[in-house]
Amino acid sequence: MERKLEIVPAITDAIAIGVKNAASLVGAVLLWVVTIWIPYLNVGTTIAMNTLPGKLAKGEIINPLFIFDSVYRRKMGDYFLLEGLLAMMLLPAFFFLVIPGFVLSLMYSLAVYIMLDKDETPMDALALSNKATYGFKWKIFGISFLFAIVIALTFAIVMGIVGLIDSSFISFIFRIAILVIACSCGMALNAVIYRNLFLAPLEEPAAPAEPAAEPEAEPAAE
C-alpha cells in the first residue's frame, strides 16, 4: 500500500467507516461517559478510547465493552508521560505567535495512536509520529478543515429540512443522530490518516517470485 493522503478519498473513506461503525462507537462512548466518575477505572477507559482509531484503521470489529479491559490501565504510566511531554512542548510553542504550536500539534498528532497500537515507548511514538507526518502536515490540516465544513453543511441542510416539520421531538432526534454520525466519522478520519501515513509503510511488499529453474539438458546419446 502506497503511503499517500488525498483529500476526497480520505473524507469519503472516513464517512464510510464512521457510518459503518457508528453503533459500536456510540456504545463505547456511552459506557465511557457513565463511568468517567469512577476513579482509576476512568483512566483505563480513557486510554482505551484513544485506541479506537488504531482499531478502525485495521478494520477490527469493535465490542464497546473492550474499554474495561485491564490491559489499558497498565498503560497508565506511558500514557500520562506522553501527554505530559506533549503539554511541555505545545504550551511554550503556542506562545510564539501560535503557529509553532499548531505545527507541533500536527507533527505529533499520531503519537498516542502509535504508542497504544504498536506498544512503543512515549519517546519512540513521538519520533515515529514526526516521521509519519513529515510532508503531510498541511494536508492533514486541509482534510480536517474540509471535513468540518462537510459536516457543518450536512447539519445545516438536514436541520433546514427537518425545520419544515412542526415537531420538536423529531428535530431533537435528528440533531442527536447527526451528532453521533459526526463524532463517529471524525474518529474514523483519524483512523484513515493513521492508516495511510503510518500503517501503510509497515506493509512489506511481496517478494518477487523466483524464476523457475530450467531443466538440465540431457546428455546426447553416443
N, CA and C atoms as a LAMMPS dump frame, in Angstrom:
ITEM: TIMESTEP
0
ITEM: NUMBER OF ATOMS
666
ITEM: BOX BOUNDS ff ff ff
-5.0000000000000000e+02 5.0000000000000000e+02
-5.0000000000000000e+02 5.0000000000000000e+02
-5.0000000000000000e+02 5.0000000000000000e+02
ITEM: ATOMS id mol type element x y z
1 1 1 N 0.851 -1.205 0
2 1 2 C 0 0 0
3 1 3 C 0.878 1.243 0
4 2 1 N 0.612 2.132 -0.948
5 2 2 C 1.429 3.336 -1.069
6 2 3 C 1.097 4.324 0.042
7 3 1 N 2.121 4.984 0.551
8 3 2 C 1.945 5.977 1.613
9 3 3 C 1.507 7.293 0.98
10 4 1 N 0.206 7.605 1.092
11 4 2 C -0.317 8.822 0.495
12 4 3 C -1.554 9.258 1.264
13 5 1 N -1.936 10.522 1.068
14 5 2 C -3.103 11.069 1.747
15 5 3 C -3.773 12.056 0.805
16 6 1 N -4.893 11.655 0.236
17 6 2 C -5.62 12.503 -0.698
18 6 3 C -6.918 12.957 -0.059
19 7 1 N -7.293 14.199 -0.324
20 7 2 C -8.379 14.843 0.405
21 7 3 C -9.72 14.135 0.215
22 8 1 N -10.188 14.026 -1.032
23 8 2 C -11.519 13.462 -1.264
24 8 3 C -11.6 11.99 -0.849
25 9 1 N -10.652 11.129 -1.263
26 9 2 C -10.734 9.734 -0.813
27 9 3 C -10.69 9.582 0.704
28 10 1 N -9.891 10.414 1.381
29 10 2 C -9.789 10.32 2.831
30 10 3 C -11.12 10.66 3.495
31 11 1 N -11.78 11.718 3.022
32 11 2 C -13.052 12.13 3.619
33 11 3 C -14.145 11.099 3.346
34 12 1 N -14.241 10.631 2.099
35 12 2 C -15.278 9.644 1.777
36 12 3 C -15.038 8.325 2.514
37 13 1 N -13.782 7.932 2.637
38 13 2 C -13.453 6.711 3.367
39 13 3 C -13.807 6.863 4.847
40 14 1 N -13.515 8.029 5.411
41 14 2 C -13.824 8.276 6.82
42 14 3 C -15.328 8.223 7.062
43 15 1 N -16.12 8.802 6.156
44 15 2 C -17.579 8.773 6.314
45 15 3 C -18.095 7.345 6.237
46 16 1 N -17.558 6.563 5.301
47 16 2 C -17.995 5.174 5.164
48 16 3 C -17.666 4.365 6.42
49 17 1 N -16.441 4.517 6.927
50 17 2 C -16.036 3.782 8.131
51 17 3 C -16.828 4.256 9.343
52 18 1 N -17.035 5.568 9.458
53 18 2 C -17.769 6.119 10.594
54 18 3 C -19.204 5.654 10.646
55 19 1 N -19.887 5.676 9.501
56 19 2 C -21.284 5.239 9.451
57 19 3 C -21.38 3.743 9.746
58 20 1 N -20.46 2.965 9.2
59 20 2 C -20.48 1.513 9.396
60 20 3 C -20.3 1.142 10.864
61 21 1 N -19.459 1.883 11.582
62 21 2 C -19.139 1.545 12.969
63 21 3 C -19.829 2.456 13.984
64 22 1 N -20.808 3.235 13.542
65 22 2 C -21.437 4.219 14.424
66 22 3 C -22.018 3.584 15.68
67 23 1 N -22.723 2.473 15.546
68 23 2 C -23.372 1.846 16.701
69 23 3 C -22.347 1.417 17.75
70 24 1 N -21.263 0.768 17.304
71 24 2 C -20.234 0.308 18.241
72 24 3 C -19.538 1.483 18.91
73 25 1 N -19.244 2.527 18.135
74 25 2 C -18.558 3.688 18.693
75 25 3 C -19.441 4.427 19.698
76 26 1 N -20.718 4.535 19.389
77 26 2 C -21.642 5.183 20.315
78 26 3 C -21.733 4.392 21.613
79 27 1 N -21.779 3.069 21.498
80 27 2 C -21.815 2.227 22.691
81 27 3 C -20.597 2.447 23.566
82 28 1 N -19.419 2.518 22.941
83 28 2 C -18.184 2.741 23.704
84 28 3 C -18.191 4.115 24.364
85 29 1 N -18.646 5.132 23.629
86 29 2 C -18.687 6.49 24.189
87 29 3 C -19.654 6.572 25.363
88 30 1 N -20.809 5.952 25.235
89 30 2 C -21.793 5.983 26.321
90 30 3 C -21.251 5.289 27.57
91 31 1 N -20.591 4.146 27.39
92 31 2 C -20.009 3.448 28.539
93 31 3 C -18.917 4.286 29.186
94 32 1 N -18.147 4.991 28.346
95 32 2 C -17.098 5.859 28.888
96 32 3 C -17.7 7.018 29.686
97 33 1 N -18.77 7.605 29.173
98 33 2 C -19.398 8.749 29.842
99 33 3 C -19.983 8.346 31.197
100 34 1 N -20.655 7.202 31.252
101 34 2 C -21.328 6.825 32.502
102 34 3 C -20.355 6.308 33.556
103 35 1 N -19.113 6.005 33.148
104 35 2 C -18.13 5.501 34.121
105 35 3 C -16.984 6.483 34.359
106 36 1 N -17.041 7.67 33.756
107 36 2 C -15.93 8.62 33.851
108 36 3 C -15.73 9.114 35.282
109 37 1 N -16.728 8.974 36.132
110 37 2 C -16.628 9.463 37.512
111 37 3 C -15.972 8.439 38.446
112 38 1 N -15.698 7.232 37.949
113 38 2 C -15.137 6.176 38.799
114 38 3 C -13.61 6.285 38.777
115 39 1 N -12.975 6.608 39.904
116 39 2 C -11.509 6.762 39.925
117 39 3 C -10.797 5.487 39.479
118 40 1 N -9.668 5.673 38.856
119 40 2 C -8.79 4.605 38.373
120 40 3 C -9.384 3.895 37.154
121 41 1 N -10.654 3.449 37.273
122 41 2 C -11.291 2.829 36.112
123 41 3 C -11.375 3.812 34.966
124 42 1 N -11.619 5.102 35.287
125 42 2 C -11.771 6.097 34.228
126 42 3 C -10.476 6.326 33.453
127 43 1 N -9.329 6.061 34.073
128 43 2 C -8.061 6.186 33.352
129 43 3 C -7.977 5.119 32.262
130 44 1 N -8.297 3.877 32.635
131 44 2 C -8.242 2.785 31.664
132 44 3 C -9.222 2.975 30.525
133 45 1 N -10.434 3.424 30.83
134 45 2 C -11.425 3.609 29.771
135 45 3 C -11.036 4.759 28.836
136 46 1 N -10.432 5.803 29.409
137 46 2 C -9.983 6.93 28.573
138 46 3 C -8.86 6.504 27.646
139 47 1 N -7.921 5.723 28.169
140 47 2 C -6.839 5.21 27.331
141 47 3 C -7.404 4.308 26.251
142 48 1 N -8.382 3.473 26.615
143 48 2 C -8.999 2.576 25.639
144 48 3 C -9.665 3.358 24.509
145 49 1 N -10.293 4.486 24.834
146 49 2 C -10.951 5.291 23.808
147 49 3 C -9.938 5.824 22.801
148 50 1 N -8.713 6.046 23.261
149 50 2 C -7.665 6.526 22.356
150 50 3 C -7.142 5.439 21.425
151 51 1 N -7.523 4.193 21.665
152 51 2 C -7.098 3.116 20.77
153 51 3 C -8.083 2.904 19.622
154 52 1 N -9.233 3.566 19.68
155 52 2 C -10.264 3.337 18.662
156 52 3 C -9.797 3.641 17.238
157 53 1 N -9.114 4.771 16.979
158 53 2 C -8.648 4.999 15.607
159 53 3 C -7.737 3.893 15.09
160 54 1 N -6.865 3.362 15.964
161 54 2 C -5.998 2.271 15.55
162 54 3 C -6.784 1.023 15.193
163 55 1 N -7.826 0.734 15.966
164 55 2 C -8.659 -0.431 15.68
165 55 3 C -9.439 -0.241 14.385
166 56 1 N -9.99 0.956 14.199
167 56 2 C -10.729 1.242 12.965
168 56 3 C -9.812 1.183 11.751
169 57 1 N -8.576 1.645 11.927
170 57 2 C -7.628 1.664 10.806
171 57 3 C -7.336 0.261 10.298
172 58 1 N -7.409 -0.728 11.187
173 58 2 C -7.123 -2.116 10.811
174 58 3 C -8.381 -2.928 10.555
175 59 1 N -9.529 -2.254 10.57
176 59 2 C -10.787 -2.92 10.255
177 59 3 C -11.272 -3.877 11.325
178 60 1 N -10.849 -3.674 12.559
179 60 2 C -11.261 -4.579 13.634
180 60 3 C -12.727 -4.35 13.998
181 61 1 N -13.389 -5.444 14.41
182 61 2 C -14.758 -5.34 14.904
183 61 3 C -14.695 -4.877 16.36
184 62 1 N -15.413 -3.811 16.677
185 62 2 C -15.308 -3.187 17.992
186 62 3 C -16.461 -3.627 18.891
187 63 1 N -16.096 -4.203 20.029
188 63 2 C -17.069 -4.518 21.071
189 63 3 C -16.962 -3.413 22.123
190 64 1 N -18.021 -2.638 22.35
191 64 2 C -17.924 -1.496 23.281
192 64 3 C -17.377 -1.86 24.655
193 65 1 N -17.542 -3.09 25.087
194 65 2 C -17.085 -3.489 26.41
195 65 3 C -15.564 -3.58 26.515
196 66 1 N -14.878 -3.455 25.376
197 66 2 C -13.42 -3.578 25.408
198 66 3 C -12.77 -2.482 26.257
199 67 1 N -13.462 -1.369 26.462
200 67 2 C -12.853 -0.262 27.197
201 67 3 C -12.592 -0.608 28.664
202 68 1 N -13.205 -1.68 29.15
203 68 2 C -12.997 -2.076 30.548
204 68 3 C -11.862 -3.081 30.719
205 69 1 N -11.178 -3.427 29.631
206 69 2 C -10.075 -4.383 29.71
207 69 3 C -8.954 -3.803 30.582
208 70 1 N -8.456 -4.609 31.509
209 70 2 C -7.427 -4.13 32.448
210 70 3 C -6.108 -3.809 31.767
211 71 1 N -5.9 -4.298 30.533
212 71 2 C -4.635 -4.053 29.842
213 71 3 C -4.407 -2.555 29.645
214 72 1 N -5.473 -1.784 29.515
215 72 2 C -5.326 -0.349 29.271
216 72 3 C -4.904 0.394 30.537
217 73 1 N -5.312 -0.098 31.68
218 73 2 C -4.876 0.537 32.931
219 73 3 C -3.384 0.334 33.168
220 74 1 N -2.837 -0.739 32.613
221 74 2 C -1.404 -0.984 32.762
222 74 3 C -0.572 -0.039 31.899
223 75 1 N -1.215 0.632 30.969
224 75 2 C -0.523 1.597 30.109
225 75 3 C -0.592 3.02 30.68
226 76 1 N -1.098 3.136 31.912
227 76 2 C -1.323 4.449 32.502
228 76 3 C -0.045 5.28 32.561
229 77 1 N 1.076 4.689 32.986
230 77 2 C 2.329 5.436 33.113
231 77 3 C 2.78 6.022 31.794
232 78 1 N 2.82 5.195 30.747
233 78 2 C 3.245 5.673 29.432
234 78 3 C 2.29 6.73 28.882
235 79 1 N 0.997 6.536 29.123
236 79 2 C 0.003 7.483 28.605
237 79 3 C 0.19 8.866 29.226
238 80 1 N 0.322 8.909 30.55
239 80 2 C 0.494 10.204 31.215
240 80 3 C 1.844 10.834 30.882
241 81 1 N 2.858 9.995 30.699
242 81 2 C 4.167 10.525 30.313
243 81 3 C 4.094 11.17 28.938
244 82 1 N 3.432 10.514 28.003
245 82 2 C 3.296 11.073 26.656
246 82 3 C 2.504 12.378 26.69
247 83 1 N 1.39 12.384 27.413
248 83 2 C 0.58 13.603 27.483
249 83 3 C 1.365 14.733 28.149
250 84 1 N 2.168 14.393 29.159
251 84 2 C 2.988 15.411 29.815
252 84 3 C 4.04 15.992 28.888
253 85 1 N 4.687 15.128 28.113
254 85 2 C 5.69 15.593 27.151
255 85 3 C 5.059 16.505 26.104
256 86 1 N 3.88 16.119 25.628
257 86 2 C 3.2 16.942 24.632
258 86 3 C 2.837 18.312 25.221
259 87 1 N 2.35 18.32 26.464
260 87 2 C 1.986 19.589 27.094
261 87 3 C 3.201 20.489 27.261
262 88 1 N 4.335 19.898 27.655
263 88 2 C 5.545 20.706 27.851
264 88 3 C 6.06 21.289 26.547
265 89 1 N 5.816 20.604 25.433
266 89 2 C 6.265 21.123 24.142
267 89 3 C 5.273 22.109 23.54
268 90 1 N 3.979 21.785 23.641
269 90 2 C 2.979 22.589 22.945
270 90 3 C 2.693 23.92 23.633
271 91 1 N 2.623 23.92 24.951
272 91 2 C 2.293 25.171 25.643
273 91 3 C 3.301 26.29 25.362
274 92 1 N 4.616 26.045 25.499
275 92 2 C 5.558 27.121 25.151
276 92 3 C 5.513 27.488 23.671
277 93 1 N 5.295 26.468 22.813
278 93 2 C 5.296 26.729 21.376
279 93 3 C 4.151 27.653 20.968
280 94 1 N 2.994 27.533 21.641
281 94 2 C 1.858 28.382 21.29
282 94 3 C 2.091 29.847 21.671
283 95 1 N 3.03 30.105 22.563
284 95 2 C 3.333 31.49 22.922
285 95 3 C 4.082 32.208 21.806
286 96 1 N 4.694 31.471 20.887
287 96 2 C 5.441 32.072 19.783
288 96 3 C 4.497 32.295 18.596
289 97 1 N 3.489 33.136 18.818
290 97 2 C 2.532 33.52 17.777
291 97 3 C 1.751 32.335 17.225
292 98 1 N 1.483 31.346 18.043
293 98 2 C 0.542 30.249 17.798
294 98 3 C 1.027 29.228 16.77
295 99 1 N 1.552 29.702 15.649
296 99 2 C 1.853 28.798 14.536
297 99 3 C 2.811 27.669 14.916
298 100 1 N 3.915 27.912 15.648
299 100 2 C 4.787 26.783 16.018
300 100 3 C 4.051 25.705 16.823
301 101 1 N 3.18 26.126 17.724
302 101 2 C 2.413 25.157 18.494
303 101 3 C 1.453 24.377 17.615
304 102 1 N 0.875 25.066 16.638
305 102 2 C -0.044 24.399 15.722
306 102 3 C 0.683 23.358 14.883
307 103 1 N 1.884 23.708 14.406
308 103 2 C 2.681 22.775 13.606
309 103 3 C 3.085 21.563 14.438
310 104 1 N 3.496 21.807 15.694
311 104 2 C 3.883 20.694 16.563
312 104 3 C 2.699 19.787 16.857
313 105 1 N 1.511 20.364 17.021
314 105 2 C 0.336 19.539 17.297
315 105 3 C 0.022 18.616 16.121
316 106 1 N 0.238 19.103 14.893
317 106 2 C 0.06 18.252 13.719
318 106 3 C 1.176 17.207 13.633
319 107 1 N 2.383 17.627 13.964
320 107 2 C 3.542 16.74 13.9
321 107 3 C 3.369 15.516 14.802
322 108 1 N 2.829 15.746 15.994
323 108 2 C 2.71 14.666 16.975
324 108 3 C 1.282 14.144 17.114
325 109 1 N 0.447 14.407 16.12
326 109 2 C -0.961 14.016 16.207
327 109 3 C -1.178 12.51 16.204
328 110 1 N -0.211 11.75 15.725
329 110 2 C -0.368 10.291 15.668
330 110 3 C 0.326 9.579 16.821
331 111 1 N 0.989 10.332 17.685
332 111 2 C 1.839 9.716 18.701
333 111 3 C 1.077 8.791 19.634
334 112 1 N -0.074 9.231 20.132
335 112 2 C -0.804 8.4 21.095
336 112 3 C -1.324 7.128 20.431
337 113 1 N -1.732 7.216 19.161
338 113 2 C -2.203 6.024 18.457
339 113 3 C -1.049 5.036 18.25
340 114 1 N 0.102 5.556 17.879
341 114 2 C 1.265 4.701 17.651
342 114 3 C 1.687 4.02 18.945
343 115 1 N 1.73 4.779 20.042
344 115 2 C 2.165 4.211 21.315
345 115 3 C 1.246 3.081 21.762
346 116 1 N -0.064 3.303 21.663
347 116 2 C -1.013 2.31 22.144
348 116 3 C -1.178 1.146 21.18
349 117 1 N -1.144 1.431 19.893
350 117 2 C -1.365 0.376 18.896
351 117 3 C -0.141 -0.508 18.724
352 118 1 N 1.045 0.086 18.745
353 118 2 C 2.268 -0.665 18.485
354 118 3 C 3.1 -0.891 19.741
355 119 1 N 2.579 -0.485 20.898
356 119 2 C 3.256 -0.682 22.185
357 119 3 C 4.655 -0.071 22.176
358 120 1 N 4.752 1.14 21.618
359 120 2 C 6.017 1.86 21.585
360 120 3 C 6.181 2.684 22.864
361 121 1 N 7.407 3.083 23.165
362 121 2 C 7.633 3.996 24.285
363 121 3 C 7.151 5.387 23.882
364 122 1 N 6.856 6.257 24.858
365 122 2 C 6.411 7.613 24.504
366 122 3 C 7.387 8.354 23.599
367 123 1 N 8.675 8.266 23.867
368 123 2 C 9.665 8.973 23.05
369 123 3 C 9.705 8.411 21.636
370 124 1 N 9.65 7.091 21.51
371 124 2 C 9.65 6.478 20.179
372 124 3 C 8.378 6.832 19.416
373 125 1 N 7.251 6.884 20.127
374 125 2 C 5.986 7.23 19.482
375 125 3 C 6.032 8.659 18.934
376 126 1 N 6.618 9.58 19.683
377 126 2 C 6.758 10.956 19.207
378 126 3 C 7.639 11.019 17.964
379 127 1 N 8.749 10.282 18.005
380 127 2 C 9.667 10.285 16.86
381 127 3 C 9.002 9.672 15.631
382 128 1 N 8.252 8.593 15.818
383 128 2 C 7.593 7.931 14.691
384 128 3 C 6.462 8.794 14.135
385 129 1 N 5.756 9.511 15.003
386 129 2 C 4.705 10.414 14.531
387 129 3 C 5.309 11.552 13.707
388 130 1 N 6.428 12.085 14.17
389 130 2 C 7.127 13.134 13.432
390 130 3 C 7.519 12.65 12.039
391 131 1 N 8.025 11.423 11.992
392 131 2 C 8.451 10.862 10.705
393 131 3 C 7.258 10.594 9.793
394 132 1 N 6.162 10.079 10.368
395 132 2 C 4.994 9.722 9.56
396 132 3 C 4.292 10.947 8.987
397 133 1 N 4.27 12.048 9.744
398 133 2 C 3.553 13.242 9.281
399 133 3 C 4.425 14.195 8.477
400 134 1 N 5.711 13.892 8.353
401 134 2 C 6.619 14.788 7.628
402 134 3 C 6.16 14.925 6.171
403 135 1 N 5.936 16.157 5.741
404 135 2 C 5.483 16.419 4.382
405 135 3 C 3.974 16.334 4.212
406 136 1 N 3.25 15.989 5.28
407 136 2 C 1.799 15.831 5.181
408 136 3 C 1.032 16.728 6.15
409 137 1 N 1.743 17.58 6.895
410 137 2 C 1.072 18.344 7.958
411 137 3 C -0.041 19.228 7.415
412 138 1 N 0.221 19.981 6.358
413 138 2 C -0.805 20.879 5.857
414 138 3 C -1.916 20.116 5.14
415 139 1 N -1.6 18.948 4.638
416 139 2 C -2.654 18.132 4.042
417 139 3 C -3.571 17.583 5.132
418 140 1 N -2.992 17.215 6.281
419 140 2 C -3.81 16.784 7.418
420 140 3 C -4.737 17.918 7.847
421 141 1 N -4.175 19.13 7.917
422 141 2 C -4.99 20.283 8.288
423 141 3 C -6.095 20.528 7.266
424 142 1 N -5.75 20.471 5.986
425 142 2 C -6.734 20.725 4.936
426 142 3 C -7.868 19.716 4.96
427 143 1 N -7.52 18.454 5.135
428 143 2 C -8.545 17.405 5.183
429 143 3 C -9.456 17.604 6.391
430 144 1 N -8.869 17.9 7.541
431 144 2 C -9.666 18.103 8.755
432 144 3 C -10.58 19.319 8.606
433 145 1 N -10.052 20.382 8.002
434 145 2 C -10.841 21.602 7.816
435 145 3 C -12.016 21.358 6.866
436 146 1 N -11.751 20.712 5.73
437 146 2 C -12.82 20.432 4.768
438 146 3 C -13.837 19.459 5.343
439 147 1 N -13.355 18.503 6.144
440 147 2 C -14.27 17.555 6.782
441 147 3 C -15.237 18.297 7.706
442 148 1 N -14.714 19.259 8.469
443 148 2 C -15.572 20.044 9.358
444 148 3 C -16.619 20.827 8.559
445 149 1 N -16.22 21.353 7.396
446 149 2 C -17.164 22.093 6.551
447 149 3 C -18.254 21.164 6.026
448 150 1 N -17.856 19.957 5.59
449 150 2 C -18.836 18.981 5.085
450 150 3 C -19.85 18.633 6.167
451 151 1 N -19.357 18.391 7.382
452 151 2 C -20.263 18.046 8.481
453 151 3 C -21.195 19.215 8.798
454 152 1 N -20.643 20.448 8.825
455 152 2 C -21.457 21.624 9.134
456 152 3 C -22.535 21.848 8.068
457 153 1 N -22.16 21.697 6.793
458 153 2 C -23.141 21.877 5.719
459 153 3 C -24.218 20.803 5.773
460 154 1 N -23.803 19.573 6.04
461 154 2 C -24.771 18.482 6.143
462 154 3 C -25.757 18.747 7.271
463 155 1 N -25.222 19.202 8.407
464 155 2 C -26.083 19.514 9.555
465 155 3 C -27.071 20.627 9.194
466 156 1 N -26.573 21.669 8.522
467 156 2 C -27.439 22.794 8.166
468 156 3 C -28.544 22.368 7.204
469 157 1 N -28.179 21.553 6.208
470 157 2 C -29.168 21.106 5.214
471 157 3 C -30.235 20.225 5.86
472 158 1 N -29.776 19.246 6.653
473 158 2 C -30.731 18.326 7.289
474 158 3 C -31.646 19.072 8.245
475 159 1 N -31.072 19.963 9.053
476 159 2 C -31.889 20.702 10.007
477 159 3 C -32.826 21.674 9.296
478 160 1 N -32.424 22.177 8.117
479 160 2 C -33.327 23.015 7.341
480 160 3 C -34.535 22.234 6.858
481 161 1 N -34.286 20.984 6.443
482 161 2 C -35.399 20.131 6.001
483 161 3 C -36.28 19.749 7.181
484 162 1 N -35.631 19.388 8.293
485 162 2 C -36.387 18.999 9.49
486 162 3 C -37.201 20.18 10.016
487 163 1 N -36.682 21.406 9.826
488 163 2 C -37.395 22.59 10.296
489 163 3 C -38.755 22.757 9.642
490 164 1 N -38.94 22.132 8.476
491 164 2 C -40.233 22.201 7.804
492 164 3 C -41.275 21.342 8.501
493 165 1 N -40.781 20.431 9.368
494 165 2 C -41.691 19.556 10.11
495 165 3 C -41.937 20.173 11.482
496 166 1 N -43.159 20.377 11.814
497 166 2 C -43.505 21.047 13.078
498 166 3 C -43.501 20.025 14.223
499 167 1 N -42.299 19.6 14.595
500 167 2 C -42.18 18.634 15.695
501 167 3 C -40.82 18.803 16.346
502 168 1 N -40.807 19.272 17.59
503 168 2 C -39.546 19.448 18.297
504 168 3 C -38.893 18.097 18.613
505 169 1 N -39.724 17.064 18.795
506 169 2 C -39.179 15.736 19.109
507 169 3 C -38.389 15.192 17.92
508 170 1 N -38.944 15.299 16.717
509 170 2 C -38.246 14.824 15.523
510 170 3 C -36.974 15.631 15.305
511 171 1 N -37.055 16.934 15.538
512 171 2 C -35.875 17.788 15.406
513 171 3 C -34.778 17.341 16.371
514 172 1 N -35.168 17.021 17.597
515 172 2 C -34.199 16.566 18.612
516 172 3 C -33.544 15.256 18.18
517 173 1 N -34.336 14.315 17.666
518 173 2 C -33.811 13.021 17.221
519 173 3 C -32.807 13.202 16.094
520 174 1 N -33.122 14.07 15.154
521 174 2 C -32.214 14.304 14.036
522 174 3 C -30.921 14.97 14.501
523 175 1 N -31.02 15.879 15.456
524 175 2 C -29.82 16.526 15.983
525 175 3 C -28.894 15.496 16.635
526 176 1 N -29.473 14.609 17.425
527 176 2 C -28.68 13.572 18.081
528 176 3 C -28.056 12.646 17.049
529 177 1 N -28.83 12.261 16.034
530 177 2 C -28.325 11.336 15.011
531 177 3 C -27.161 11.952 14.245
532 178 1 N -27.283 13.224 13.891
533 178 2 C -26.206 13.896 13.161
534 178 3 C -24.972 14.031 14.039
535 179 1 N -25.175 14.351 15.318
536 179 2 C -24.05 14.469 16.239
537 179 3 C -23.314 13.141 16.376
538 180 1 N -24.071 12.051 16.48
539 180 2 C -23.478 10.715 16.613
540 180 3 C -22.655 10.367 15.379
541 181 1 N -23.242 10.588 14.206
542 181 2 C -22.543 10.253 12.957
543 181 3 C -21.318 11.145 12.776
544 182 1 N -21.433 12.426 13.145
545 182 2 C -20.297 13.348 13.014
546 182 3 C -19.14 12.901 13.899
547 183 1 N -19.431 12.521 15.136
548 183 2 C -18.373 12.06 16.049
549 183 3 C -17.741 10.768 15.543
550 184 1 N -18.564 9.852 15.045
551 184 2 C -18.056 8.586 14.528
552 184 3 C -17.163 8.814 13.308
553 185 1 N -17.604 9.677 12.417
554 185 2 C -16.822 9.954 11.208
555 185 3 C -15.541 10.713 11.545
556 186 1 N -15.6 11.59 12.56
557 186 2 C -14.388 12.29 12.984
558 186 3 C -13.341 11.321 13.502
559 187 1 N -13.775 10.337 14.289
560 187 2 C -12.854 9.327 14.784
561 187 3 C -12.326 8.469 13.628
562 188 1 N -13.217 8.196 12.673
563 188 2 C -12.807 7.411 11.504
564 188 3 C -11.805 8.178 10.647
565 189 1 N -11.928 9.506 10.594
566 189 2 C -10.967 10.306 9.834
567 189 3 C -9.576 10.176 10.441
568 190 1 N -9.491 10.202 11.765
569 190 2 C -8.198 9.979 12.421
570 190 3 C -7.651 8.601 12.084
571 191 1 N -8.563 7.621 11.99
572 191 2 C -8.146 6.264 11.638
573 191 3 C -7.582 6.206 10.226
574 192 1 N -8.224 6.909 9.293
575 192 2 C -7.763 6.917 7.896
576 192 3 C -6.387 7.578 7.795
577 193 1 N -6.193 8.692 8.498
578 193 2 C -4.899 9.379 8.479
579 193 3 C -3.817 8.479 9.075
580 194 1 N -4.134 7.844 10.189
581 194 2 C -3.18 6.939 10.838
582 194 3 C -2.838 5.762 9.931
583 195 1 N -3.843 5.2 9.294
584 195 2 C -3.628 4.049 8.398
585 195 3 C -2.776 4.432 7.192
586 196 1 N -3.106 5.557 6.567
587 196 2 C -2.422 5.931 5.325
588 196 3 C -1 6.435 5.545
589 197 1 N -0.747 7.062 6.685
590 197 2 C 0.575 7.656 6.904
591 197 3 C 1.503 6.781 7.742
592 198 1 N 0.942 5.911 8.564
593 198 2 C 1.812 5.11 9.436
594 198 3 C 1.742 3.621 9.149
595 199 1 N 0.553 3.065 9.032
596 199 2 C 0.442 1.626 8.815
597 199 3 C 0.881 1.212 7.419
598 200 1 N 0.61 2.078 6.431
599 200 2 C 0.949 1.721 5.049
600 200 3 C 2.425 1.41 4.854
601 201 1 N 3.366 2.23 5.382
602 201 2 C 4.784 1.934 5.167
603 201 3 C 5.245 0.656 5.846
604 202 1 N 4.445 0.173 6.835
605 202 2 C 4.863 -1.033 7.554
606 202 3 C 4.544 -2.3 6.791
607 203 1 N 3.725 -2.163 5.756
608 203 2 C 3.375 -3.351 4.996
609 203 3 C 4.488 -3.661 4.009
610 204 1 N 5.111 -4.814 4.2
611 204 2 C 6.226 -5.191 3.347
612 204 3 C 5.719 -5.6 1.972
613 205 1 N 6.357 -5.112 0.909
614 205 2 C 5.945 -5.54 -0.426
615 205 3 C 6.221 -7.018 -0.631
616 206 1 N 5.367 -7.634 -1.405
617 206 2 C 5.532 -9.065 -1.649
618 206 3 C 6.825 -9.322 -2.402
619 207 1 N 7.52 -10.352 -1.994
620 207 2 C 8.784 -10.691 -2.642
621 207 3 C 8.507 -11.212 -4.041
622 208 1 N 9.291 -10.783 -5.031
623 208 2 C 9.056 -11.26 -6.388
624 208 3 C 9.282 -12.77 -6.489
625 209 1 N 8.452 -13.391 -7.286
626 209 2 C 8.567 -14.841 -7.432
627 209 3 C 9.872 -15.189 -8.133
628 210 1 N 10.527 -16.21 -7.625
629 210 2 C 11.78 -16.633 -8.235
630 210 3 C 11.481 -17.374 -9.531
631 211 1 N 12.257 -17.101 -10.568
632 211 2 C 12.009 -17.796 -11.833
633 211 3 C 12.244 -19.294 -11.673
634 212 1 N 11.417 -20.046 -12.349
635 212 2 C 11.55 -21.499 -12.26
636 212 3 C 12.875 -21.928 -12.882
637 213 1 N 13.495 -22.887 -12.215
638 213 2 C 14.771 -23.383 -12.724
639 213 3 C 14.566 -24.138 -14.025
640 214 1 N 15.44 -23.85 -14.978
641 214 2 C 15.334 -24.521 -16.264
642 214 3 C 15.831 -25.966 -16.146
643 215 1 N 15.115 -26.895 -16.73
644 215 2 C 15.556 -28.288 -16.637
645 215 3 C 16.903 -28.49 -17.31
646 216 1 N 17.715 -29.279 -16.666
647 216 2 C 19.039 -29.542 -17.238
648 216 3 C 18.908 -30.372 -18.514
649 217 1 N 19.732 -29.987 -19.481
650 217 2 C 19.696 -30.732 -20.753
651 217 3 C 20.282 -32.115 -20.563
652 218 1 N 19.623 -33.117 -21.132
653 218 2 C 20.123 -34.493 -21.037
654 218 3 C 21.303 -34.658 -21.985
655 219 1 N 22.302 -35.384 -21.536
656 219 2 C 23.452 -35.604 -22.424
657 219 3 C 23.044 -36.336 -23.685
658 220 1 N 23.681 -35.959 -24.783
659 220 2 C 23.342 -36.597 -26.067
660 220 3 C 23.761 -38.058 -26.052
661 221 1 N 22.92 -38.888 -26.645
662 221 2 C 23.243 -40.324 -26.721
663 221 3 C 24.434 -40.542 -27.639
664 222 1 N 25.347 -41.455 -27.205
665 222 2 C 26.527 -41.724 -28.021
666 222 3 C 26.187 -42.699 -29.151
